[in-house]
Amino acid sequence: MALCVIFIIVNFMERIDVFMDSKVKLKTIIDYYIVYLPEILKILTPISILISCLFTIGRLSNNNEITVMKSGGMGLHRLLIPIAFVGLLLSAGQFLFNGWLVPKANLEKERISREYLNRTKSGKPINQLAFRDSPNKNVLINYYDPMTQKGYGVTIETYKTEDYPIPKLETKIEAQTIVWDTTEKGWILQDIIYRNIISNIKTEANAFEELPIKLNFNEKQIEKISRKADEMTFPEMKEYIELLRTGGKDMKKMEIDYYSAQALPLANFIVILFAVSFASVKRRGGLAVQIAAAMVIAFVYLIFFEVFKPIGFALNFPPQLVGWFANIIFLVAGIISIIKTRT
């Protein structure tokens, strides 16, 4: 709670001129920070758990209570079990929190920013939108506006793949616009030229004012493309990645962010391992030195978590490995730290 209050005060002081310029009411500011709170908790929870664990175990150590436990035959590993169990519960809880609640709160925060702080909408128009709707059908939309659910400059190409060594163009549809029909729940092409490729030298062309067409994506899937990554739940982000991958786009960087976001909650458990191993042994300099050392390791872990993502991307490592690599390394280091701590 203390860290959240500090974070909000600092952020408020940075943005107070924006609130004043926009003449925002106090209730709107309060609503803004209420929906901002989940994102703040997402960032601060591992640090809060680390500090609380250091103070708790450190106080036991300074009061010689851990010494009494050891003399009674209770090892450090026994002390670690309930703390580690709580850490795992917190990690599981934050996985659900980060993956579902935080994106919804960020969407509402974006709505308040757009409505009251003169911020532009995150769902901005999309240029050069390409999909591979099926193995033999490509769709290109030059410009799509999520607000009107309308696209412009549409080309749909269908290829023959059977009995041909390379795909052969079968039909080509060019339309001025494509619109989502909310009643029929489908797409409608408007001002169309429909070309049927009969042979290399013969093409049959027909013009239509309007033509329904069945495609394997809907308006909500396209709308998600215009969202920011932190406004999508884990399932939405996965669907977004799959949707753009079908259009031939390289989504490795987005996949790394996806797996990293899933891996981050385990930081709650990993920092506990370091906190217990550092704080359970009396060291020269007292609790302050223990806190400083554990905090340095924790921040190195969080920095390594972010730094390794571009490195792994450049080295072409699998996205799953890049996303989880920091957790694997520091989890092993934390376990070794616990094992080597005197009991």
Summary of the structure (lengths in Angstrom):
residues: 343
radius of gyration: 27.4
end to end distance: 33.2
largest distance: 93.3
contacts: 1005
relative contact order: 0.12
helix: 60%
strand: 19%
